Amino acid sequence: MERLNTSPFCFICILPYPLLIEELHRMVRWWLDKGLDGFRIDAINHIVKMENFPDVEAPAHEKIVSAHHLFSNLPKVHDHIQNLHREVLSHYDIMTVGEAANTGPEEALLYVDEKRDELNMVFHFEHISMDNNNKGLESWEKTPWKLSQLKEILNQWQTKLHGKGWNANFWSNHDQPRAVSRFGNDQEFRIESAKLLATLMFMLEGTPYIYQGEEIGMTNIKLDSIDDYRDSVTHQFYRLAQKEGWTENRIMRAIHQSSRDNARTPMQWNDHSHGGFTTGTPWIQANPNASWIHVESAEIDPNSILNYYKKLISLRKQHLVAVYGKYEPILLDHSSILAFTRTLGNEQLVVVMNFAATSAHLDIPEVLADKSIGLLLSNVESNKNETLVEDRLQPYESRIYLREVIPC
């Protein structure tokens, strides 16, 4: 059979009874034999439940109680994944990535350590949960996130998995609001901040994942009425918030921030009706900004977000240090700059990013004096010929430098 040109196929693992496991293996083989390149496995760390399904008592002040200890990351889950790997996955040249919420780097190594024969990567959610500091309904109201927290999370995952497992780097998926609206600035600095977010994901150790529309800087949508939303979870929140006495304005403001439908509007291909997605009636309406944020215009603009993504991809292909280089954080105490190095052999990347809408002073003494350094890529075109002399990063500016080092 001719090999299909496909993306990894998403499937949901079912309860691991012996007969169902046999059916699962048969189904996985069926797809792999068609030429699939791999699988994104949904909620993989939740497929085993505590025996006898015990109840959990909610504290008096909580209406909803977390019971992750009864169904998340239980030891038997690894038995089932190793069995799947041994019986099926190991016989194909493929990749696997599992969704694993509520998983830290130490727990992740049980899934991705190369010696354990389970998965290639897992999606964790620590960095995209930084603005969910509240519980219950209030979690829909995003709270300001801190760059110091992002640094701490990235440092843990990058250092603890290095040499043992592989990271899956992402900002967006079908369940999350748009990254540029959430972690960037989708107004004055939409283009710059979208490029900055891409720079971080592509320059970290691991595989970068791009969610549809992220590569052109698609934003959250603000629909006028709950009737315009399709996501069942959004409608459930709306009903519960009404019962709690929230005002309509407060409810809709939270939905505009957090609804999963932010990521589910039609892909914006051109400035035609519905963003060129269909000539019919789409499941949910396209974002009105599709008239000017779309693929067609991005392809012809050399400075577009889309073409910046292509430059990042090219950079990773040309410089192995961007793929395999060891990560080391720098400027840890800086309030707005996130910076790190990647080192492989005698090559080192120096990556600096300003996560602020104001300019920031850049000062890395040990690097400034190095005459071998050169700028590889910046998301601000005017900096193409600049070197790392004491200067300032513009709002949401990112720079990638290459320098020669003497291996230890």
Salt bridges, closest charged atoms under 4 A:
GLU22 OE2 - ARG26 NH2 3.25
GLU23 OE2 - ARG26 NH1 2.47
ASP37 OD1 - ARG3 NH2 2.49
ASP42 OD1 - ARG40 NH1 2.75
GLU51 OE2 - LYS76 NZ 3.17
GLU62 OE2 - HIS61 NE2 3.63
GLU87 OE2 - ARG86 NE 3.51
GLU99 OE2 - ARG40 NH2 3.56
GLU106 OE2 - LYS160 NZ 2.23
GLU118 OE1 - HIS78 ND1 2.94
GLU118 OE2 - ARG116 NH2 3.01
ASP131 OD2 - ARG182 NE 2.85
GLU141 OE2 - ARG250 NE 2.83
ASP175 OD2 - HIS174 NE2 3.33
ASP175 OD1 - ARG260 NH1 3.25
ASP175 OD1 - ARG264 NH2 2.89
GLU205 OE1 - HIS162 ND1 2.84
ASP231 OD1 - ARG260 NH2 2.65
ASP231 OD1 - ARG264 NH1 3.69
GLU244 OE2 - LYS63 NZ 2.45
ASP271 OD1 - HIS272 NE2 3.87
GLU328 OE2 - LYS326 NZ 3.92
ASP370 OD2 - ARG403 NE 2.87
GLU381 OE2 - LYS311 NZ 3.76
GLU381 OE1 - LYS384 NZ 3.40
GLU386 OE1 - ARG399 NH2 3.42
GLU390 OE1 - HIS361 NE2 3.80
ASP391 OD2 - ARG399 NH1 3.03
GLU397 OE2 - ARG399 NE 2.73
